[in-house]
Amino acid sequence: MKIDVLTLFPEMFENFMNTSIIKRAISNKNVTINTINIRDFSNYNNSQVDDTPFGGGNGMVMMCDPVFKALESIKTPDSYVIIMTPRGKIYNQNYSKKYKELKHLIIICGHYEGFDERIYSLADEEISIGDFILTGGEVPAMCIMDSIIRLIPGVITEGSLESESFENNLLDYPVYTKPREYNGMEVPEVLLSGDHAKIKEYREKERMRITREKRPDLLGR
């Protein structure tokens, strides 16, 4: 899979691409990630990419031309383009499963006051990671990439993905490790029993209990 990110701040992605599972996925060629600096496509000597809004108002707006040109430089028939925007559909695990099947995902990150409205015509889909505002689309883009890359075959062992949170609209079961007792809190005896059937039953019940208590809205799905 190939992921290209259009951004004004490519340096924000350096640690992301050089740490832990993401770094290993890139090294193993499970995924290719490129950052494209939108400023490189500016027509101005100072690499300006934003301007004041027509009609007045606060803030600066990202201009059409550099974004259109940046996208044209990398887009192919296999490309699927998403824009990070507060007005987009709320991202969830189903999107990560959908996107990990793509050959080429392009993510456009905004900044400042927002996009010139015409930039939205470039997108196949508008995506948000929640009902809150950030300074730009770079952090949401990293969240989305992380959620996709970990699902690509070979990145994480399949067994680790089988009973994760949001599978079957349930949260994950509680897990424990050593010591068996800490500050008066003990590991449930069933997990020490060696009876795998009982452990499986316990974990399934705990998934339902935790989901009902913490995220009952998931059960309605």
C-alpha angles and dihedrals in degrees: 000000000000124000123189121188122201107207145148090223111046090163089072089071098052097090091040092057094043101050136086121308096000092055091049092048090054093046091050091049093240087131139009118214124191129178118210117201108223089203089068088070097052119121091213126092090230092051091245113181102169139056142177117287122257110248092031131265140136127302135016128287127218111246125236103231102064092044093048091048093046091053093045089055093063109020119115134172088269094055124114114194126207129179122210107229138146089236093059130103113282110260120235141161093281090063092052090054091048096047096046088067092061123104094211127017121186119195120195115204121203129205140179115027094337144270129319100256092243091065090071088069087073094063130092087196139009114221136191128184093210149325098290136087127247130184092253147345097263098091092046089048090055091049091053095045092050092051091050101041095053088059095054110109111263097022097091127012110266093234090063090058099048102086104021126141114286094024104131086000091288131121120238123272120253117270131201139190137180134353103054091212128031127172090340094309114120134198110250110264094232090067090057095046099085089224101131095189092055091044091053091048091048092050094049091051091048092051089055093044095049093046091050092050101038106027111014089161089073092062090060090063 
